[in-house]
């Protein structure tokens, strides 16, 4: 035990000046608050009027067709009961081919 008594103190690292403490990171909430304050300060009130973009005739027609299709889809879904939808699904599954079934292999 005498061999170990001569070495005293803690280990020292090469080139190390000493113990360095890790810097604490700021919490996310303080970062968000600071960012919001900067945005509020840096955002000037709008001096120019906001430009309204008018849609073309084709865009209006497209939106109208989309709206009609959506309404038809909703009406179609609302008219069927759960029992009818299940029956329709089962019929669809019965009509599928059995391509993915595991073939019989071997004797028997």
C-alpha positions, -999 to +999 in steps of 0.1 A: +000+000+000+029+023+004+034+025-033+000+041-038+003+066-009+029+087-027+005+095-055-019+121-042-047+142-056-070+137-085-060+128-121-048+155-143-054+156-181-029+166-207-030+202-217-059+208-193-058+241-175-082+229-149-118+220-144-142+237-168-179+239-161-204+233-188-225+262-197-262+259-190-284+261-220-313+285-220-347+268-219-369+268-250-395+290-234-370+318-228-358+315-264-393+317-277-401+348-255-370+365-266-377+358-303-413+371-300-401+403-284-376+408-312-403+402-339-426+426-322-400+453-320-387+448-356-421+446-373-432+480-385-469+486-389-480+480-425-478+512-444-489+498-478-524+485-484-526+447-488-531+437-524-561+414-529-555+388-556-586+380-576-591+346-590-594+339-627-625+324-642-608+290-646-598+290-609-634+298-599-648+271-621-623+246-607-633+254-571-670+251-580-665+217-595-644+205-566-671+217-541-698+199-561-678+167-561-672+169-524-710+174-518-718+144-539-693+123-521-707+133-487-743+126-498-733+092-512-715+082-480-744+095-458-771+074-477-754+040-469-757+024-435-728+006-419-743-028-427-745-019-464-709-007-464-697-040-448-717-060-473-702-041-502-667-046-488-673-084-484-686-086-520-655-068-532-632-091-513-651-122-527-646-110-562-608-107-559-587-134-574-569-158-551-535-149-566-519-143-532-531-176-516-504-200-507-503-229-531-504-265-519-469-280-521-460-316-513-479-348-511-515-348-501 
